[in-house]
Amino acid sequence: MRWRGREESSNIEDRRGIGGGGIAVGGGIGTLVIALIAFLFGADPRQLLEQAPPENQPPAASRPGDAPDEGRQFVAVVLRDTEKAWNDVFRQNGRQYQEPKLVLFSNRVDSACGMANSAVGPFYCPADSKVYIDLGFFRELETQFRASGDFAQAYVIAHEVGHHVQNLLGTSDKVHQMQQRGGEAQANRLSVMLELQADCYAGVWGYYQGRQGVLEQGDPEEALRAATAIGDDRLQMRSQGYVVPDSFTHGTSEQRVRWFRVGFESGDVKRCDTFNTRGL
């Protein structure tokens, strides 16, 4: 993915180094693995606030590259690309896109969803329409799950922005209301639908990247490898040796790959209706 030297978003809030209090809360490798599990299993960030133990290790370096400024530039370019894509999509459908803010933090951050540390992983807070990311997460994505490459990392950002799109369209609220009326299994299934739609929306962003001519050979495969690595079935088999489909919250590897492809190959948000399809 050709990102260096390209236009950056102005909607970046860099809070790294703020609120650490001298102790790296959730900054070590072990806690960032917890962050991956929280992100990949769909945990609500508000349920994980302040739960990770403090560690005295410094946070992992940013990705891509080891320079924090390079990590910031990368995120700003990806966010700008999502802004261009979604402004275009919303305009085509007679709506106006409201761009989210993206907050970079290290160790811990205060959001409208509460005080969170790195154990929460990348998350979107609908209460303030902001995406929150500790860049050390990207190193763990690469080392622990072998999902390397800048396009795999960009896919994570695009997925969280997909949740912002769902928030703007009212989808998130509707799903939350339905979850409140059903049992745990139904709530999990609705969560899978929501997450697979966010994957499809990430694919729509990828489609626009292709139209811009910034993709490099192997980029789509990077995103597909990431989607494969973080399927609920793959993660459960890795962590406990068996799978429990009723507990899935993000979808299987095959489902995540398929829905990303739907968006990536079509660029059509109408194809991303995971709530009215015969099979996920």
N, C-alpha and C positions, 0 to 999 in steps of 0.2 A: 504494500500500500504506500503510494507516494504521498507523504504528508509534510515533509520538511519544507519550510519556506512558503507554505500555503496560508490562506486567510484563517485567522483565529477568531473564535467567539469572544465577545466582550462580557458574556454572562458567566464569568468564572469568579468565584470567591475563594481566594487562597487563604485558608486558615491554618495551614501547617505551622506547628510550633506554638499555637495558641491553645491555652486550656490544658496543657500537659501537667502543670503543677509540679514539674521536676521529676515525675515518675512516668515512665512509659507504660501507660495502661493499655494492655492488649497489643503492645508493639512488637512482641516476639514472634518467632516462627510458629510456635505451638498454638498461640491464640489466633494467628492468621489462618491456620488450618481450620479452627473453629469457625472463623469468618466464612471460609469457603463452604463449610457445611451449612451454615445459617443461610447463606445466599442461595446455594444450590437446592436446598430442601424447602425453600420458600418461607422461612421463619419470618414472622412479623418483627421488624426491628424493635418495636415497642416492648415485645416480650423478652428481649434479650438485653435491655438496658442495664448497664452496670453489673452484668453477671460474670463477665470474664475476669480472671484473677490478674492483678498487676504483675508485670514482668519488667525487669531492669535492663533488658536488652534494647538496643536502638531499633527502630523500625527498619524493615527491609527497604532497599533502595528502590527508586521508581523504575518503571518499565514503560516504554522501551529505553534502553540505555541506562546508565547509572546516575546521570546528573538530574537532580530534582527539577531544574528548569526545563530540561528536555522533556521530562514526564509531563510537566504542566503544558508545554507547547503542544504535545501530542494530544492531550485531552481537549485542549481548546480548539484544535483543528477538527477533531472528530465531532465535538459538540456543534461547531459551525456547520459541518456537513449535515448533521441531523436537522439543524435549523433551516437550511436551504431546502432539504427534502420535504419536511413537514409543512413549511410555509407554502410550498408548491402544491402539495396534496390538499391542504385545507382550502387554498384559493380555488383549486379546481372544483371543490365541492361547495363553494359559496360560503365558506367560513373563514374566520381569521385565527391563525395560530398564535397562541401565547407561549413565547419561548421560556423554558425553565432556566433556573440558575443551576450551576453545578459547583458544589462546594468540595474543595480539596482539603483534607484534614489529616492529621497524624495523631494517632493514639486515641483521642476522644474529641467529640464535637457536640455542641448544643444545637439541637434542631427543634422545630415546632412539634415533632413527634416525641420529644424528650431528649435527655442526655444520652448519647450513645458512644460506645468505644469501638475499637477496630474489630471486635468479635462479631459485630453485626454484619460486617461485610458491606459491599456496595448496596445502597438502598435508595429508594425514592420515597420522599415524605409528601403525601398529598396535602397536608395541612399548610405547607409553605411552598409547594410546587418546586421543590429542589431535589436534585440528585446529589448524593453524598458518596464520596469515594476516598479511601485511604489507598494511595498508589502502591503501597507494599503488597496489596492483594494480588497485583498482576504477577509478581514474582512467584507467589504461591500457586497461582493458576498454572504457571509454566512448570515449576519444579514438582509439585505434588500431583498434578493431573495431566502433565505432559501436553498441555494445550498452549503451545508456544506460538509466537508470531504477533505482529502488531494488529492484524485484522481480527484475531481471536480476542484481543483486548478491546478493540473497538466494538466488537459484537456485544461485549458486556455493557458498555456505555449505551449502545443503541437499544439494547433490551430494556435498560432502566428508563430511557427516554420513551420507549414504547409504553411503559406504565404511566408516564405523564400524559401521553396521548389518550390512554384509556380514562384517565382522570378528567381530561377536558371534555371527552365525549359522554361522560356520565356512566361509562361501563363499570368502573370500579365500584361506584356507589350501589349500582343495581346488584352486582355480584355480592357485595357485603350484606345487603339486605336479604338476599336469598339465602346466604349462608346462615344468617341468624335464625331463619325459619326452619332449617333442615338439621339433620343429624351430622355427625362427624364425617361419615363416608361421603355424603352429598356435598358437604362443605369442601372436602378435599378434591372432589371431582370438579367443582366449580373453580377451585384454585388452579387445577390443571388447565382448564379451558382458558383462564385468564393469562396464565404464564405462556401457554402455547401461542396465544394471540400476540403477546409481547414479542415472542420469538419471530412470528410472522411479520410483525411491524419492523423488527430489526432487519429482516430480509428485505422489506420495502426500502429501507435506508440503503442496504447493500446494492439494490437495483439502481438507485440513483448514483451510487458511487461508480458503478459501471458506466452509466451514461456520462459521467464527468471525465471518464478516461483515466482515473487515478488508481485503478486496481492493477496489481502486478500478478504475475503467474503464481498460482498456488494460494492466493488470498481466499477465495471461496472455500477451499479445502481446510484452511485454518479455522474458519468459523464452524465448518461442519465437524471437524475433529473436536472442537470445544463443546459443541452441542451434544456430540456422542458421549464425551467424557462425563458430562454432567446430567445425564438422564437418571431419573430416580432408580430405575432398575439396576443400572451400572453402579451407582453409588451405594445402594443397599447391599448388593452382592459383595462389593468391596469391603464394606464396613462390618457386615454381620453374616455374610455367607448365604443369605437367602433374601427373597423379595416378598413384600407385602403390598400388592397392588392397591388395596383400599387406602393405604397410607400415602400413596403418591400425591405430591402437591405441584410438581412441575411437568410431569410427563416422562415417558420412556425416552431412551436415546433415539429410537426410531422416530417417535413422534416429534421430538424437538428438531431433529434433522429435517423431517418432512415439512414441518410448518415453516421453518426458516427458508427452505427451498421454494415453498409456495410464494412467499413474499419476494424472494430474490429473483425468481424467474418471471414473475408477472408484474411486479411493481404496482399491483392493484390492491388497495386496502379492502375492497369489498370481498376479495378472496380470503381474507383473514378472519372470517366469521366462524370462530371455533365453537360458538354456542348453538349454531343451527346447521350442524353437519351430521351426516349419518354415522360417521365414525371418526374418532380423533386419530 
